[in-house]
Amino acid sequence: MAGVLGQVGPEEVVAEAEALGRLLAGTEGADVAADAVTEVGVAAAGLDDLRLAWRIGAVARRHLDLQRRDATWVWLRTWELDEGELDDTSTAGVPTDSPERAEVRAVAARIPDRIGNLPVYPVSRAQAEAELAADIPADRRIALHLQGAGRYRDAVAVAEEVAADADRRGLVARAVEARSDLVRIHNVLGNLDAALDHGNRAMLLLPRLSIGSRAMLRLFAAFGVGGRLRGDREEPSTREVVERVVAHPDYRWAGLAMWAARAQSSADLGRVDDAIEAVEVCLPGIERAGASAPAYPLIVNHALAALWWLDRTDHLDVLERNLKAKVVEPDVRYVETDGRWDMARAAALRGDDDQAREWFAEGRAVLREEGARTLLVALDGDEALMEMRLGNEAAARALVDGARSEAEAVGLTTWCSRLDEIVSGTAPALR
């Protein structure tokens, strides 16, 4: 079905969905009509056209029995909530942890044989692991490895298989998304050449994507986060650019992540007012969203990183509370960060140095287990920065020596320079 939908325009697809619904409602009944039209919407969503999926979902809801609570209802209710929340500027389009979302999760949990094919994501590592043990689609498996289970090395082969399959079938958006995931995974694992290769191959496909494509934005996000992981100090997106993105209905879902990235990049460049403003814009979304919201652990990470680089405590209590309850306690893993590492930063900012060291140690153990070599360099650099702030130069030098060895082995030349800045006392975060 995906191949057929990719060859026709959205108006024609909606018209065909309406005709299919009327035909089946008259011959097979309303339930069959709702199921069949929803399947068309699922195929549209798989082609990176959520707005088309929402329009088809509205057609399917005309035939939906309001008492139904099954897979079809989960899809249609999720699309309805997504569309409504996209227009909520206070959360920049991020899905909220609302009673309505909780009902959707509860219904999905009652049909475990279908959950891998439903738009409901786990809110704990245990849930992600349980789902990975089942027979689920490859795209879903990648998503659970990256946000939930934290098994990044296992995700490589799956993502490569998805990318190759998408290439063979001419599914451009799917191919770009899979290669975007590979860019992110390889950057974290320290395979920088592989990350660059997949990024270049995805870039060649961009002219074939539609404007407003989620796949396009995901690729750009992979490049942006990758640069920050490698230690680059990059100019943040301007306030005007981020506001235009949030105002654009096709991009708004990424707005909160963009504000958080602006906060971190501004702080890394010492722009206090810009960084704190961006953190404050993120707070309503961080408070109202759940851990299963797109990039939620990374959004909190970026907001905390802004405070970390500036040695500030503005809104630290809000960030730490949400981090602990939604990321650390349920042990939700995320590909470019770790909740224990962020808890270490929070504890250090609060002045609880011993607790910070404990969290750094826990985060280090998890990142070693995951093979996240690039993140290990950054974590050791953060702990060294904390020790320098405390005047413990010998401890800082020991941490920097270990981090530099790993950075040199991976090829993180920018991080080598940043580590030198830390022990020399010239790092911007020490001024």
N, C-alpha and C positions, 0 to 999 in steps of 0.2 A: 504493500500500500504506500509505503514511504516514497518509492520510486515514482509512482503515479502522481502523488500529490506534488512532487517536486517539478512536474512538467506543466502544471496548470496554475492559473491565477487564483488569488484568494476569493474573489467574488464567485467564480465558478465553483470552487470547492464548497463554499457556504450554500450556494443554490443546490448543489448535488446532495449535500447533507440534509437540507430541508426536504428535498424530494424523497430521499431514502427514508427519512423519518415518517413522512406521510404514508408512503407505501407500506412500510412494515407495521405501522400502527393500525392500518386498515386490514392487513392480512394476517399478521402474527400477534398483534397486541402491543400495548404501550411499553411494556417492559422490554420486549425484544427491540423495539424502535430505539429506546433510550440507550440500551447496551450497544447497538450497532453504531449509532451516531457518536457515542462517546469514544468508540474505538477509532473512528476517523479523527477525532480531536487528539487522541493520544499519539497517533501517527504524525499529526501536524506539530505537536509539541516536540516530538523527536527530531523534526526537521528544523528546530530552532526558530519556530514561529509561534510564540506563546499567544500573541494577540489573535492569531487565526484560531488557535485551540480554544481560547476563551469564547470567540464568536460561535464556534461549533458547539461548545459546551452550553451556550444559551439556547441553541436549537434543541439539544438533547434534553435540557431541563423541561421543555414543553411537554415531554412524554414521561417524565419521571414521577413515579408514585412518591409522594412526600413522606411516606412511612418507610420507604426502603432505607436500609443501612447496610450496604454491601460495597463491592469494589467500584461499581459504577457511581454510586453516591459519593464515595471518597474522592474520585477524580473530579466530579462536577462541583462538589462543595469546596475542594481545594482551589480550583480555578476561580470560583466565585469570590473566595476570600482573598486570593492573590490579586485579582483585579480591583477589589475594593481597597485593599491596603496600598496598592501602587499609588493611589492618589492622596495618601496620608503624608503630607510633607514633614510632619513632626518626626517620623521614623525613616524618612528618605526611602520609602518603599520596601523596607525590610520586613519579613513576616513576623508578626508579634506572637508572643506566647499567651494567646487568648483562650477563654473557655471554648470558643468555637473550634480552634485548632486542637485543643485537648480532646474534644469529642471526635474529631477526625482520626486522631491517633488511636483512640480507644476502639473505634470501629475497625480500623486497619489491623489492630492487634488480634482481633477475633477471627481474622481470616489469614493465618500465617502462611498458607500455601500460596497466597497471592501477594504477600507484602513486598516481595522484591520487584514487583511490577506496579507498585503504587507510589504516588508522590509524597510519601511520608518517610522522614528520615529519623534515625535513632537519636536519642538524647543522652546516651551513655555509651561507653566503650563496650560494655557487656552486651547491649542490644546490637551493636554493630557486628560483634564477633558471632553472635547467634545467627544473624542474618547471613553472614559470609559462609557459614557452615551449610547453608541451604543452596539449592540450585537457582541462582538468580542471574539476570542478564549481565553481560560484561560491563556495560556502562555503569550500572548500579554498583558492581563490584569495585570498580575504580573509585567511585565517589565515596564508598564506605572505607576504603583504604586511606583516602586522603583526609576525610573528615569523619572521625569516629574511631576506627581501629588502629590507625597509625602504622600499618604494615606497608611501608613505601616500597621496599624492594620487591615484595610480592606483586605490587601494582604495575611494575615495569612491563612484564611480559603480557599482562592483560591489556594494557594501554597500547602496546605495540601491535597486538592482534587486532584491536578495534580500529586503529589507524589504518592498518593494511586492508582490512575488510571494507572500510569506508572508501579508501582509494579505489578498490576494485569496483565498488558499486556506484561510484560517482557522488557519494554523499559528502559534499564539501564541508558543510558546517560540522558534521560529526568528525571528519578527519582533522579539522582545525582544533576542535575541542580536545580530541585525544592527544594531539601533538602539544597543545598547551599544557595538558597535564604532565606529559613527558618532560617538557621544559622545567616545570616546577619540581618534579620528583628528582630529576638528575641534578639540578642545582643544589637541592638539599643533600643528596647523597655524595656530592662532591665530584660528579661526573660532568665537568663543565663543558668539555668538547661535545659530548652527547647532547647536552641541553642546547648548545648553540646550533647543532645540526638540525634538531627537531624544530627549533624556532625558525631557522631559515626555510625549511620545507613548508612550514605552516604559512610563512609570509608569502610564498609563491601562490598560495590559494586565495589570498585576501581579495584580489580583484573579482573573484567569483562569488563573494558573499554580498548579501544585501546590506544596505545602510541600516544601522540599528541592530545588527546581528549580535546576539549574545556571544557567539563564538569569537567574533572580532574583539569584543571587549575583554573576553577571557584571555585571549592571546596577549593583548596589551598589558593586562594585569599581571600575567605571568612574567613578562619582561620587566615590569616595574618592580615587582616584589623580588625578582631575581637580582636586580641591580642592588637593592637594599641589602639582600642577603650577602652579596659579595663585598659589601662595605662601601659601596659608592655613595658619595654625598651628592644627591641629585636635586635640581630645582623642583620644588613641588608644583603640582598643577595650580594655576592661579585660582583665586576665589571665584572669579567670574566664570572660569571653565567648569569648576565643580558645580556651581549654581545652575549653569546651563544644562549640565548632565542630569542633575536632580529634577529639573523642570521638564526634561524630555521624557515622554511616557515610555519610550522603548529602552531608555537607559537607566531609569530611576532606580531599578532594583540594585544597581551598583553604587548608588550615591553614598551610602553610609561608609562603605569600604574606601571610597575616594576621599571622603572627609578625614577618615582615620589615617590614610596614607599621607594626606597633606599635613596632618598634625605631626606625624613622625618626621617627615622630611624637613618641615619648617624648624622643628626643635633641633634636628641634627645640624642645621645651619645657624642655630642660635637666634632664630626669629621668635622671640618669646610671645609677643602678642598674637601673631598668626597661629602659632601652635596651640596656645590655650584656647583661642576662639574656636579652632577646629575640634578640639577635645570637647568643648561645651556643646557644639552642634551634635556630636555623637551621643551624648548622654541619654536623651530620650529613647533612642533606638536600642542602646545597650541595656537600658532598664527594662524595656518592654519586649525585646526579642528573646527567643530561647536559643539554646546551644545548637539546635538543628538549623537555625537560620543560615543562609549562605555566608560563609567566611566569618561566622560570629567569633570564634576564638582568635582569629587574626585581627579583627576589628578591635577587640579588647587589647590585644598585644600591641597594636600600633598606638592606641591611646595611652597605654602605660609607658611605652617607649618614649613618647613625647615628654612625659613627666620625668622619665629617667635621664634623658640627655640634658634636660634643663635643671635637674636636681630640685624639682618642685613637688608639692603635695596637693595641688589644686584638684578637688574632686577625687582624691585617692581612695577615700572610703567607699564611694559609689563603684569605682572600677574594681577594687579588691573584692567587695562583697559579691558582685556579679561574676567575677572570675572564679571565685571559690565555689559558689553555689552551682554555676552552670557549666563550668569547664573542669575544674580540678576535682571536686568531689565525685562527679560521675565519670571522671577520667576520660573526657572527650579529647581525642588526639587530633591534631591538625598539622598539615604537611610543613608549613613554614615556621612553626613555633611549638612551644610546650607550656602548658599551664603552670607547671612547677617553676620553670624559669621565670615566668612573669610574677609568680608569688614571691620569688627571691627579690626581684626588683622592688616590689611593693614593700616587703619587709625592710629592705635597706633604706628606702625613702622614709619609712616610719621611724628609722633609727634602731630597729631590732636586728643588729648585725649577726648575732648568733643564729637567730632563726633564718636570716637570709642565707647564711652559709649552709644550713641544713637543706633549704630549698634548692640552692644551687647544686648541691650534691645529688639530690633526688632527680633534678632535671637532667644532670649530666648522665646519670645511670640510664634513664629512659632514652635519651638521645643516642647513647652508645648502642643500646639494644636495637634501635631503629636504623642504625647506620647513618645517622644524620651528621656527616662530618662537617659540613659548612656551619650548621647550627652550633656544633660543639666549639668551634673557634669563636663564634660570637658570644656564647655563654661564658667561656673562660675570659674573654675580653671584658664582659660586664662585671664578672667577679673581681677581676684585676682593677677595674675602675672603682669599684666599691672600696677595695683595700687602699688604693691611692687616696681616695677621699678621706679615709680614716687615718692616713699617715703611715700605713703598714707597707712600706715600699718593698721590703724583702718578700712578703707574701705576694705582692702584685707582680714582682719580677718572676717569681716561680711560675705563676699562672701564665704570664705572657710568654715565657720560654716554651711551655708546653703548647700553647695556642699557636705560636709562630711555627713550630715544627710541623703541626698539622696543616697550617695555612700554606706553608711552602710545599708540602706534599700534594695538596689539592690544586695549588696554583692560584691561591687567593692573594694576589699581590697587593691589592688595595688594603686588605685586612692586615697584611704585614706592616704597612705604613701606619695604620691606625693603632696597632699594638705598640709600635715605637712611640707614638704620641702619648700613649697612656703612661708608660714608664718614665718618659722624659718630662711629664707634667705639662705638655703643650696641647693636650687634647682639648678641643673646645668645651667638652663637658666638665673639665676641671678648672675652667677659668671663672 
